[in-house]
Amino acid sequence: MDKKHMDKKERAKERREKRRQEISLLRTIPYSDHQRWWSKETIAVVTGANRGIGFEIAHQLAVHGLTVIVTSRDTGVGEEATKVLQEGGLNVFCHQLDIVDPSSINVFVEWVQQNYGGIDILVNNAAVNFNLGTDNSVEFAEQVIGTNYFGTKSMIKAMIPLMRHSSHGARIVNVSSRLGRLNGKKNRIGDAILKQGLEDVETLSEELIDETVNKFLEQVKDGSWTSGGWPESHTDYSISKLAVNAYTRLMAKMLSDRPEGEKIIINCYCPGSARTAMTNWAGQISPEEGADTGVWLALLPDQLVTGNFFAERRELTF
């Protein structure tokens, strides 16, 4: 590697480190009474919150004084995680939820309705990834797309009718990834027409997003995916998150005409590579840091920000 490239890498590393320090400082500044639109009566649902970034998002929201519902595919581990948070004096409850199982979603929706009447915040964190390091197997592509995109979409559709009306607006935060960016420096989609269709929010549709992921899955089955112009790194995961990002923008547009008092804002963010089970503990940042932007978006005092992609409390292009 030449010196120029090394210097560039070093500078990028320094910038990242500086931003990390800035954010950890920002996290210590409490919200003012004027900014705090929430209370103990504010209900936040965090999917896949039994460990990692999901657990940390639930933890931080509860520390801010909200009531948090931790969901987990496995009831036992969800209850364990909830117990840890409750022992810290936090207002946290738990319910089983498998986002790829429609009957599990229905049971959860009914339970929320009966016990809370509705929710104010939904954080879609539940996701799977089977590739570590530089691995790029598509053996579990159907499960990855099914959970990360279709499961997240099912949750959004199921929870929107439960989102409570208020002057500050309800919030949806989708935990996504820079790997799913259409305009990232690396890992882009090779098909220019498809890229344009996914980029233009005026022509973007649920059908196009579904067709895109289904086309990829068909190519996985017949083995032609390697020459399909798909992202080259963590292909199945990248496409699942690209679909989540596109769906976030689509939903922001669809929800934008809701009347005042019934607004729902929806954004997505990349937590960065955190030291969690999903990265096999090989990430560069802590789960606390990975959760930060998600919590910040959930609690934003300004409800005008919708349909955007964030990382480290900054907006990025899709």
N, C-alpha and C positions, 0 to 999 in steps of 0.2 A: 504494500500500500504506500503511495507516494506521500510526501510531507504535506502537500497542499490538502489532500484528502484527509489526512490525519488531523490537521489543524481545524478543518471544517467540522469534523466529527467531535473534536474536543470542544469547539465553540458551542455546538449544538448541545453537548452534554452539560456544559456550564449554564446555558440558558435554561435547560430543563431543571437543573438543580436550583437555580435562582427562583424559578417559578414555584417549585415545590416549597421553598422556604417562605415565599410570599403567601401561598395558600395556607400553610400551617399557621402563619401569623393571622390571616383573615379568620381562620376557624376559632381563634381564641377571642375574637371580638363578639360580644353578645349582641343579639338582635335587640333593637330598641323597642319600647312599648308601641311606638308608632308603626314599626315594621311588622310586629307580631300580629298577624291576622288570625292565628290559630289559638286553640286552647286544649284542655284535656278532652273536650267533646269532639275535637277534630279527629276523624278516623282515617288512618292510613293503612292500606293493604300492601304488603311486600311479598312477592312470590319468590319461592326458592330461598327463603330467608333463614334456613337452618344452619347455614355456614357461610364462610367467605364474605364477599361483598354484600350479599343480601342480608346476612346477619348484621353486618356493620351498618348498613342503611337503616335497618329496623332499630338498632341500638341508638344511633345518633338522632333519629326522629323522636324516639321515646325520651331521650335526654332533653330534647327541646320542649317536652311537655305534651306531646300528642299521645293519643291512644293508638297503639300499633297492633295490627293483626299479622302475625307471622304465619306464612303458609309453607307447607313442605309436602313433598310427595309421600314421604315416609312419616307416618304419624309419630312414631317413637322418637326419631331424631328431632322432629319439630317441637315436641313437648320438652325434650331436654334443653334445646336452645332457648325456649321460652322461659323455662325455669331459671336458667342462668340470668336472664334479663329481669325477671320478676324479683329475684333475690337482691338485685341492685335497686329495688324499690320502684321499678319502672312499670308503667301501665301497658302491659303487653299480653296478648292472648294468642291462641294458636288454633289453627284448623287445617285438616288434611286437604290437599289440593293437588291434583295431577292435571296440568294444563293441556295435556293431549287427550284427556278423557272427558267427553262432553257431559257424562252423567256426574262425574266428580265436580265439574264446574257448576252444574245445576244445583247440586247439594250445597255447595259453598254459597252460591248466590242466595238461596233460600235461607240459609243460616244467617248470613249477613243481614238480610232484610228483616228477619224475625228479631235478631238481637240488637241491631244498630239502626235499622231503618234506611241506612244508606252509607256512603263513604265520601270522603273529600279528596283523597289522594290514592292513586294506584301506581305502584312501582313494579314494572314488569322486569324482574331480574332473572327468573328461572330460565336456564339454558343449559345446553350440553355441548361438549367438544371432546373429540376422541383423538385429536392429533397433538402430540407434544413436540416441542423443539422444531426441527425442520421436517418432521413427518408430514406426508400429504396423502393419506389413504382416504378413499371415498367409500370404504366398506359400510360405514354407518350414515351415509349421506341422507338417507330417508328419515332417519331418527333426528338428525341434526336440523334439517329443514322443518320437519314436522313439529319439533319442540320450539325451536328458536323463532321461527316465523309463524307457522300456522297456529301454534299454541298461544303465542303472544297476541296474535290477531283475535283468536277466540276469546281471550280474556278481555281485550278492549271492548269487543262487541257485547260481551255479557255484562260488563261492569258499567258501561255508559248509562244505561237506564237507572243505575243505583247511585249515580253521582249527584250529590246534593246541590241544590241551588243556593247561591250566595253571591254577595257583591264582589268577593275576591276571586271567584272562579274556582272550579275544581281542577285538579292537576293530574296529568298522566306523564310518567317518566319511563322511557324505555331504555334499559341498559343495553348499549350496542357496542360497536367497535370501529376503530379507524380502518380496520381491514375491509369494512363494507363501504368505504367511500368511493364514489364514482370518479372523483377527481384527485385521488391520492397520487403521490409521486410514483408509488409502485402498486402492483396488485390491481390494475384496472381491468375493465371489461373491454375486450377487443372489438366487439361488434359495434361500430359507430352509430348505426341506426337505432339499435336497442338502447345504447347509452343515452342517445338524444331523447328517446321516448321516456326513459326513466328520469331524465334530468328535468324535463319541462313539466312543471306542475300543472300546466293547463291541459296537457294531453295525458298525464299520468292517471292510471286507473287501477283498480284492484285486479281486474282481469289481466292487465299487462304484467303486474307483479307476479300473480299466480302463474301465468304462462311462462314467465322467465324462470322461476324456480322449477316448474314442472318439466320444462325443456332440458334443464340441467340434469334432473333426475332420470329422464329418459335416456340421455346420453351416457349417464353413469351405467345404466343397465346394458346398453349396447357397446360400451367401451370407447365411445367416440369423444368423451368429455375432454380428453387431453388436448384435442385440436379444436375445441369449441370456443376459444377466445375468452375463457373464464379466468378469474383471478388466479395467479400461479401459486400463491402461498395460502395454506389452510383453506383450500378451495371451497369445501362444503360449508364451513363455518363462515367464511367471508361472504358467500352468496346469501346465507341465511340472514346475516346482519345487514347486507345491502338491501335485502327485502324489508327488513324492519325499518331501516332509515327511510326508504321510499314510502312505506305505509304510514310512517309518522307524518311525513309531509302531506300525504293524501288526506289523512284524517284531520290534520290542522286546517286544511282548506275546507273540508266537509263540515267541520264543527264551527267554522268562523262566522257563519250567519246565525248562530244561536243568539237569542235576545239578551240584553243586559240582565244580569242576575242569574243567568243560566249558562254562562260561559264555561267552556272546558278548554284548558290549554294543554298542549301535548308537545313534548320535546324528547330528544334522545341524546345520549352522551356516551363517550368512551371512557371507561374508568382507568385505562392504562393497564399495563401488565402487572397485576398484583400477585403477591405471594399467597396463592390459594390452591385448593385441590385442583381447580381447573387448569392451572399452569404447572401442576405438579410441584408447587412451591418454588418455581424458578423465576417468578416475576421480580421486577425491580423496586416495586413500591409496596407499602403495607395495605392491608384491606381497608384500614381507616382512611388512608389517602384515596384509595380507589372509590370509596363510597361518597367522598366529599361533594363532588359536582352533582351527583344524584340527589343528595339531601338539599343542596343549595337550590337546585331547580324545583324540587318539591315545595320549598318554602318561599320561593321568590315573591317579594312584596308586589312586584310589578307583573300584572297578568297580561301585558301586551306581547310578551315574548312567546311565540308559539310556532311550531313547525320547523324548529332549528336543531342543529347538531352542535354539541359542545364537548370540550375536553378541558380540564384544568380551569373551570369557570370562564372559559372563553369560547365564543362562537367560532366554529370552523365551517368551511364550505362542505357541501355534500360531495 
